Amino acid sequence: MTQIPSVVFPRLATSVVARRYVSDGASRVVLFDSSADDVLSIRDREWEIIAAADGTRDLAGIAIAAGRQGVRVTPQEVGRLIGQLAQRGMMVATPEPSPPPVAPVPPEDRPVVPMPGYGLRCDRSGGCCRMYSTVLFSPADAERARALLPARTFGPMTPERAFLPVRGSVPGGGVAMTLLDGACGYLDGDGGCTIHAAAGAEAKPTGCHVYPAIFIDDGAEVRVAIKTECACVLDSAGRPGGEPLVQPAVQRAEQLPTTTVVSRLRARLQITAIATIDRATARQWADRWFHSDAPPDPAGACWAMADGLPEDPTTRWTGGAPVPSVDAVRPYVQALARRASARARVDARWRSESDRVRRIGDWVATAATELADATLLTQVLAGLPQDPAREGFYVRAAAYGYLPFDENLQTLHNGLRDLAVRLWLSRHMAAVATEPVAAEDALTTLEAWLRAYGCWRYILDPSARLSEGS
């Protein structure tokens, strides 16, 4: 067994994410290594030792630091634990250079343009607080929450021990909240935020406060779009009233809070493997999608738009869309089924059965595996949605926020194919929902789960022949 010698100052690799998870009153820390898709569940005692391995201490120093947290351990025991993690690639054997802090770049002073006609009517279900593996707080957010609710506990954890570093074992610019059966520790039993209840929406962590808004600088304006990852986000479409995505007084980008994350649309965007457009053209396309009525089958229209590239894809959005061939769609569904099934198996190793994320992962994996059957897929592709207006708004909102142009998807072709597959899969998910997920909204739940747990990468799977020529 490899051990790190005492002259080395070990620390948890920055590819490793540690999250505290409390279920049935028992606490444990789960380590996720994104570089190897490895997951390890450890006791709180072991975490206190790992947390002391911050790159500044040798084995004896780690033992002393852990002792200050009430964990009595010898340097030899520390060495065995560090060695086990090093064998898995989770602990670096030499000091790993920390990336320099990135100062936020203020957005250029452009008009701020919220999505027209939209206001959020939150249903207080707490769905967005029970989905994500990380509920991110800034150090100031965490200090404020502890001051507002000093008596709140999180299973056996007090507020002082409720937060872990976002990555590795070295504290940085943010901290991650303890999760209670997968939910934010500050979520109330009725689905409300206890921080919000104590001091209003402004006291919530920045990411929670702006949710579901996203900000995109497209070279002409800063658009305020939405993440359609909660049922109430789609249900708010077309309904009067609701909360604005940004305060009406905010007219220019320089008036946005300094903590606002504004992404920037690239000057040129890859639409196929060999074709690009400039962002002014992308803005024109997105505007035409957004302001056009939804076709009878938004999924088929997205697929047809991909087929229409590199010409203007919006002609396929507003016009009729042929039913795509099963042979063209099936490799995508198979790739998603493989990735979802692998994720569900990992979650089953450490998440409790009462964890919403585990239930949803099982649901997605089961539905995708079934949909990969050629006969069933043929039926789904030929069918029409029960609510084309809702699906149409989902796609129109994605276009307004330039989500199909996301550079992580590599091409707009992939982005459009991905939208279509999500819609077809969500229709089948709704048809096969069982009692544990009966109250879930299939489309928005799938949207959140795919992003939160990286399963959107199915669209890039080379083994599925996912290319323009397939």
Legacy VTK file of the C-alpha trace (Angstrom):
# vtk DataFile Version 3.0
C-alpha trace
ASCII
DATASET POLYDATA
POINTS 470 float
0.000 0.000 0.000
1.382 3.364 -1.035
1.904 5.874 1.727
2.857 9.500 1.398
6.007 10.216 3.405
5.889 12.690 6.242
8.021 15.234 4.386
5.226 15.727 1.837
2.355 18.077 2.503
-0.691 16.246 1.114
-4.090 17.611 0.290
-7.245 16.501 -1.431
-7.043 16.908 -5.194
-9.012 19.794 -6.643
-10.795 17.300 -8.933
-12.431 15.872 -5.798
-15.678 17.323 -4.493
-16.661 16.590 -0.878
-20.283 16.907 0.187
-21.799 16.203 3.585
-24.969 14.150 3.370
-27.314 13.468 6.298
-29.912 10.698 6.114
-32.029 9.373 8.980
-30.008 11.519 11.375
-26.682 9.933 10.388
-23.982 11.999 8.704
-21.335 11.012 6.204
-19.172 12.772 3.648
-19.199 11.620 0.038
-16.128 12.247 -2.127
-16.689 12.587 -5.877
-13.653 12.473 -8.160
-14.697 14.062 -11.443
-11.464 12.995 -13.146
-12.224 9.291 -12.662
-15.982 9.132 -11.963
-15.051 7.652 -8.585
-17.268 7.921 -5.508
-16.264 7.158 -1.928
-18.389 7.501 1.196
-16.487 8.199 4.414
-17.309 8.915 8.058
-17.189 12.413 9.539
-14.174 11.360 11.595
-12.228 10.573 8.414
-13.303 13.855 6.866
-11.853 15.843 9.782
-8.505 14.185 9.046
-8.761 14.881 5.311
-9.856 18.476 5.935
-6.690 18.990 7.970
-4.654 17.819 4.957
-4.682 21.236 3.315
-1.230 21.180 1.731
0.478 23.001 4.614
0.943 20.105 7.093
2.879 16.867 7.207
1.340 13.722 8.721
2.141 14.749 12.281
0.701 18.198 11.679
-2.472 16.689 10.241
-2.865 14.524 13.339
-2.477 17.576 15.596
-4.980 19.624 13.566
-7.512 16.778 13.571
-7.091 16.535 17.332
-8.207 20.135 17.682
-11.487 19.059 16.056
-11.901 16.236 18.572
-10.441 13.435 16.413
-7.611 11.595 18.173
-5.422 9.938 15.577
-1.768 8.990 15.200
0.452 10.064 12.286
0.602 6.391 11.266
-3.204 6.225 11.016
-3.186 9.452 9.044
-0.623 7.959 6.681
-2.762 4.879 6.040
-5.827 6.964 5.216
-3.860 9.365 3.015
-2.241 6.405 1.246
-5.592 4.782 0.497
-6.885 7.998 -1.028
-3.647 8.481 -2.961
-4.062 5.044 -4.531
-7.451 6.153 -5.810
-5.988 9.391 -7.181
-7.946 11.524 -4.723
-5.001 12.800 -2.687
-2.088 14.574 -4.329
1.307 13.465 -3.103
2.947 16.845 -3.651
1.523 20.289 -3.208
-0.864 20.944 -6.068
-0.702 24.540 -7.261
-3.902 26.403 -6.654
-5.271 28.282 -9.647
-4.949 32.014 -9.163
-8.171 33.660 -8.037
-10.195 34.900 -10.961
-11.497 38.395 -10.431
-14.986 38.864 -11.815
-14.977 40.760 -15.088
-17.734 43.367 -15.041
-20.020 43.144 -18.068
-19.813 45.808 -20.712
-22.374 48.533 -20.255
-25.181 47.164 -22.409
-28.951 47.286 -21.994
-30.389 44.598 -19.694
-33.321 42.926 -21.462
-35.405 40.394 -19.499
-37.348 37.787 -21.453
-40.476 39.630 -22.629
-43.773 38.942 -20.920
-42.380 36.622 -18.258
-42.763 36.718 -14.473
-42.002 33.850 -12.102
-44.758 32.469 -9.890
-42.887 30.230 -7.431
-44.983 27.301 -6.187
-42.872 26.882 -3.009
-42.496 23.173 -3.629
-38.776 23.376 -2.907
-37.997 21.271 -5.960
-35.019 23.430 -6.922
-33.655 23.042 -3.375
-33.823 19.222 -3.502
-32.155 18.498 -6.822
-28.585 19.736 -6.896
-25.505 18.131 -5.394
-24.126 21.550 -4.480
-25.979 24.420 -2.828
-23.343 27.106 -3.116
-22.857 29.835 -0.520
-20.262 32.573 -0.543
-18.423 32.947 2.788
-20.547 36.040 3.443
-23.733 34.097 2.592
-22.762 31.369 5.045
-21.895 33.834 7.813
-25.219 35.608 7.332
-27.178 32.341 7.410
-25.445 31.246 10.619
-26.165 34.608 12.239
-29.834 34.550 11.208
-30.457 30.965 12.321
-27.878 30.162 15.025
-29.948 27.389 16.596
-30.537 25.453 13.391
-28.896 22.048 13.187
-28.385 19.713 10.255
-28.680 16.229 11.670
-25.715 16.036 14.051
-24.081 19.093 12.453
-24.144 22.576 13.978
-24.050 25.653 11.703
-20.307 26.018 12.303
-19.667 22.575 10.734
-22.395 22.596 8.099
-20.264 23.853 5.209
-17.479 22.146 3.241
-15.075 23.512 0.621
-16.484 23.584 -2.898
-13.496 21.619 -4.215
-10.663 19.750 -2.559
-9.896 20.324 1.109
-8.694 23.925 0.908
-11.257 26.657 1.612
-11.824 28.934 -1.355
-14.248 31.544 -2.573
-17.339 29.454 -1.869
-18.634 26.742 0.433
-21.161 23.936 -0.017
-24.122 23.398 2.281
-24.892 20.118 4.063
-27.645 18.153 2.312
-30.451 16.481 4.274
-31.656 13.529 2.172
-30.435 15.464 -0.853
-32.103 18.772 0.101
-30.488 22.028 1.188
-30.156 22.045 4.959
-31.944 25.383 5.143
-35.053 24.078 3.360
-38.168 24.047 5.522
-40.429 21.029 5.756
-43.129 22.772 3.705
-40.768 23.608 0.838
-39.901 27.141 1.934
-36.462 28.620 2.561
-35.826 29.333 6.239
-33.296 32.047 5.356
-35.914 33.763 3.201
-38.462 33.459 6.002
-36.034 34.960 8.512
-34.813 37.968 6.530
-36.364 38.115 3.053
-35.218 37.092 -0.403
-32.185 39.397 -0.362
-30.646 37.334 2.456
-30.577 34.138 0.406
-27.359 32.981 -1.293
-26.777 34.813 -4.554
-27.440 31.793 -6.777
-30.718 31.064 -5.006
-31.756 34.716 -5.078
-31.423 35.082 -8.859
-32.744 31.608 -9.737
-33.997 30.786 -12.358
-32.497 33.787 -14.180
-29.388 33.501 -16.333
-27.542 36.441 -17.893
-26.007 36.358 -21.386
-24.076 39.150 -23.073
-24.697 38.645 -26.799
-22.683 41.636 -27.975
-25.684 43.962 -28.178
-27.471 43.461 -24.849
-27.439 41.418 -21.678
-30.370 39.066 -21.975
-32.031 37.771 -18.847
-33.300 34.287 -19.683
-34.403 31.320 -17.574
-33.359 27.829 -16.587
-36.427 25.636 -17.093
-35.470 23.312 -14.252
-38.506 23.583 -11.993
-42.152 22.986 -12.870
-43.181 26.458 -11.735
-40.758 28.019 -14.221
-42.674 26.570 -17.184
-46.042 26.895 -15.456
-45.461 30.651 -15.126
-45.388 31.140 -18.902
-48.318 33.164 -20.154
-49.672 33.870 -16.673
-50.090 37.472 -15.542
-48.171 38.783 -12.578
-45.273 36.947 -11.048
-41.891 38.194 -9.925
-39.678 39.885 -12.539
-36.442 38.127 -13.459
-34.562 41.301 -12.592
-35.678 44.405 -10.751
-37.247 46.966 -13.121
-34.803 49.618 -11.945
-31.952 47.615 -13.470
-31.759 48.963 -17.011
-28.026 48.703 -17.757
-25.446 46.013 -17.089
-23.454 48.318 -14.818
-26.476 48.377 -12.479
-26.420 44.607 -11.938
-25.113 43.405 -8.555
-21.382 42.748 -8.638
-22.039 39.083 -7.813
-24.071 38.568 -11.007
-22.506 36.006 -13.340
-22.835 37.173 -16.944
-21.785 34.684 -19.618
-20.583 35.953 -22.979
-21.676 34.672 -26.343
-18.645 34.026 -28.518
-18.029 36.234 -31.535
-18.395 33.203 -33.834
-20.492 30.156 -33.068
-20.031 26.626 -34.360
-23.308 25.402 -35.872
-21.991 22.248 -37.558
-18.571 20.618 -37.569
-17.536 22.804 -40.500
-19.811 25.861 -40.439
-19.944 28.909 -38.173
-22.043 32.046 -37.896
-21.452 35.349 -36.157
-23.365 36.225 -33.026
-25.430 38.900 -34.776
-26.883 36.139 -36.983
-27.384 33.933 -33.920
-29.287 36.783 -32.273
-31.562 37.104 -35.325
-32.237 33.350 -35.362
-32.944 33.239 -31.633
-35.338 36.170 -31.883
-37.293 34.513 -34.680
-37.601 31.271 -32.681
-38.724 33.116 -29.600
-41.345 35.254 -31.320
-42.805 32.437 -33.454
-45.714 30.264 -32.388
-44.870 26.717 -31.377
-45.380 24.033 -34.055
-47.604 21.003 -33.314
-44.523 18.901 -32.506
-41.678 20.973 -31.002
-39.407 17.915 -30.735
-39.762 17.037 -34.400
-39.263 20.687 -35.308
-35.972 20.840 -33.349
-34.753 17.732 -35.147
-35.740 19.247 -38.497
-33.975 22.513 -37.611
-30.767 20.544 -37.091
-31.259 18.953 -40.499
-31.714 22.453 -41.951
-28.279 23.684 -40.926
-26.244 25.561 -41.978
-29.149 27.475 -43.532
-31.531 29.391 -41.272
-32.999 26.699 -38.974
-36.004 28.789 -38.014
-37.660 27.925 -41.334
-37.974 24.361 -40.011
-39.327 25.660 -36.684
-42.215 27.553 -38.225
-42.915 25.016 -40.971
-43.903 21.368 -40.914
-41.477 18.746 -39.645
-41.270 15.196 -41.006
-41.096 12.294 -38.574
-37.394 11.424 -38.199
-36.170 7.898 -38.741
-35.734 5.605 -35.770
-32.239 4.707 -36.957
-31.194 8.365 -36.739
-32.617 9.002 -33.258
-31.967 5.703 -31.533
-28.169 6.075 -31.055
-28.798 9.259 -29.065
-31.359 7.576 -26.819
-29.055 4.585 -26.305
-26.182 6.879 -25.326
-28.393 8.696 -22.811
-29.688 5.396 -21.420
-26.121 4.155 -20.832
-25.040 7.318 -19.066
-28.223 7.570 -16.973
-28.009 3.912 -15.942
-24.378 4.320 -14.885
-25.269 7.353 -12.803
-28.207 5.552 -11.185
-25.910 2.691 -10.164
-23.486 5.145 -8.537
-26.276 6.913 -6.649
-27.627 3.595 -5.370
-24.280 3.028 -3.617
-24.721 5.941 -1.226
-28.023 7.814 -1.594
-30.950 6.742 0.547
-34.164 5.511 -1.047
-35.929 8.629 0.229
-33.522 10.864 -1.711
-35.335 12.650 -4.542
-32.278 12.604 -6.792
-31.976 8.828 -6.513
-35.657 8.374 -7.390
-35.361 10.678 -10.371
-32.179 9.022 -11.600
-33.868 5.625 -11.525
-36.834 7.115 -13.388
-34.682 8.649 -16.131
-32.587 5.510 -16.544
-35.624 3.226 -16.749
-37.475 5.453 -19.210
-34.432 5.963 -21.448
-33.655 2.245 -21.512
-37.250 1.499 -22.523
-37.290 4.240 -25.130
-34.219 2.744 -26.803
-36.462 -0.113 -27.971
-37.043 0.470 -31.689
-40.757 -0.351 -31.597
-41.526 1.967 -28.703
-39.334 4.727 -30.117
-41.213 4.515 -33.416
-44.477 5.136 -31.581
-43.106 8.075 -29.581
-41.568 9.744 -32.634
-44.853 9.514 -34.525
-46.920 10.889 -31.635
-47.711 14.469 -30.665
-47.255 16.087 -27.248
-50.176 16.529 -24.880
-49.208 20.172 -24.388
-47.402 21.545 -27.468
-47.615 25.131 -26.175
-45.697 24.202 -23.014
-43.058 22.281 -24.958
-42.891 25.139 -27.434
-42.243 27.664 -24.684
-39.496 25.391 -23.327
-37.712 25.535 -26.697
-38.424 29.243 -27.225
-37.015 30.045 -23.774
-33.908 27.984 -24.574
-33.481 29.962 -27.794
-33.863 33.304 -26.007
-31.026 32.316 -23.675
-28.876 30.892 -26.501
-28.780 27.514 -24.731
-28.599 25.440 -27.958
-25.474 27.460 -28.852
-23.662 26.440 -25.626
-20.024 25.808 -26.543
-19.971 22.722 -24.305
-22.346 21.108 -26.803
-19.722 21.828 -29.493
-22.238 22.664 -32.242
-25.735 24.060 -32.654
-26.520 20.795 -34.453
-25.885 18.934 -31.203
-27.867 21.503 -29.233
-30.958 21.078 -31.402
-30.702 17.294 -31.391
-30.385 17.410 -27.613
-33.565 19.495 -27.227
-35.490 17.017 -29.361
-34.266 13.975 -27.419
-35.123 15.619 -24.093
-38.663 16.298 -25.274
-39.226 12.771 -26.572
-37.782 11.223 -23.415
-39.837 13.465 -21.125
-43.019 12.352 -22.910
-42.191 8.730 -22.212
-41.162 9.529 -18.633
-44.597 11.062 -18.035
-46.245 7.943 -19.452
-44.343 5.531 -17.165
-44.206 7.579 -13.949
-44.732 5.387 -10.905
-45.857 6.330 -7.413
-42.433 7.519 -6.142
-42.239 10.159 -8.908
-45.932 10.681 -9.671
-45.863 14.299 -8.503
-42.795 15.220 -10.565
-42.928 17.210 -13.789
-41.064 15.090 -16.319
-39.630 17.778 -18.595
-38.281 20.229 -16.027
-37.097 17.420 -13.752
-35.183 15.829 -16.621
-33.717 19.218 -17.531
-32.404 19.806 -14.009
-31.103 16.264 -13.539
-29.202 16.203 -16.833
-27.370 19.433 -16.045
-26.762 18.814 -12.367
-25.211 15.383 -12.812
-23.392 15.785 -16.112
-25.541 13.350 -18.052
-26.082 15.901 -20.823
-22.706 14.687 -22.121
-24.476 11.767 -23.771
-24.816 14.074 -26.785
-21.022 13.947 -27.245
-20.721 10.159 -26.963
-18.610 9.049 -29.978
-19.689 5.401 -29.646
-23.225 6.394 -30.563
-22.214 7.782 -33.975
-23.515 11.162 -32.899
-22.463 13.282 -35.829
-24.050 15.215 -38.625
-23.417 12.293 -40.940
-25.058 9.597 -38.834
LINES 1 471
470 0 1 2 3 4 5 6 7 8 9 10 11 12 13 14 15 16 17 18 19 20 21 22 23 24 25 26 27 28 29 30 31 32 33 34 35 36 37 38 39 40 41 42 43 44 45 46 47 48 49 50 51 52 53 54 55 56 57 58 59 60 61 62 63 64 65 66 67 68 69 70 71 72 73 74 75 76 77 78 79 80 81 82 83 84 85 86 87 88 89 90 91 92 93 94 95 96 97 98 99 100 101 102 103 104 105 106 107 108 109 110 111 112 113 114 115 116 117 118 119 120 121 122 123 124 125 126 127 128 129 130 131 132 133 134 135 136 137 138 139 140 141 142 143 144 145 146 147 148 149 150 151 152 153 154 155 156 157 158 159 160 161 162 163 164 165 166 167 168 169 170 171 172 173 174 175 176 177 178 179 180 181 182 183 184 185 186 187 188 189 190 191 192 193 194 195 196 197 198 199 200 201 202 203 204 205 206 207 208 209 210 211 212 213 214 215 216 217 218 219 220 221 222 223 224 225 226 227 228 229 230 231 232 233 234 235 236 237 238 239 240 241 242 243 244 245 246 247 248 249 250 251 252 253 254 255 256 257 258 259 260 261 262 263 264 265 266 267 268 269 270 271 272 273 274 275 276 277 278 279 280 281 282 283 284 285 286 287 288 289 290 291 292 293 294 295 296 297 298 299 300 301 302 303 304 305 306 307 308 309 310 311 312 313 314 315 316 317 318 319 320 321 322 323 324 325 326 327 328 329 330 331 332 333 334 335 336 337 338 339 340 341 342 343 344 345 346 347 348 349 350 351 352 353 354 355 356 357 358 359 360 361 362 363 364 365 366 367 368 369 370 371 372 373 374 375 376 377 378 379 380 381 382 383 384 385 386 387 388 389 390 391 392 393 394 395 396 397 398 399 400 401 402 403 404 405 406 407 408 409 410 411 412 413 414 415 416 417 418 419 420 421 422 423 424 425 426 427 428 429 430 431 432 433 434 435 436 437 438 439 440 441 442 443 444 445 446 447 448 449 450 451 452 453 454 455 456 457 458 459 460 461 462 463 464 465 466 467 468 469
